[in-house]
Amino acid sequence: MLRLPVMLFASALLASAPAAADTLLIDRTKQSASAALPTRGMSMADVEARFGAPSERLDPRGGQKRQWPTINRWVYPTFTVYFERNKVIDAVANRATASEVGPKPAIR
């Protein structure tokens, strides 16, 4: 009879215990809101003027058909910028460490 309350208390205690977890990329980017990223619509020239030359320019993807625009990707140390033709469509933060949970690495 006493077993059930003890088991319920133990399970509640375990459920409330802090769990060891990986750092989530989204949590890190929320903490460093001061880290500016290129905004949608900026041109390649604007991005390069503001953030400098990228550390790597990946091969373009797409463009096989007229409906599929060419996507260019520039990699900076802390973020990657995606361009449709020559305008920014998105910029995403890179993972800081291999254990950080975030987007998959870019296909090279």
Secondary structure, 3 states (H helix, E strand, C coil): CCHHHHHHHHHHHHHHCCCCCCCEHHHHHHHCCCCCCCCCCCEHHHHHHHHCCCCEEEEEECCCCCCCCCEEEEECCCEEEEEECCEEEEEEECCCCCCCECCCCCCC
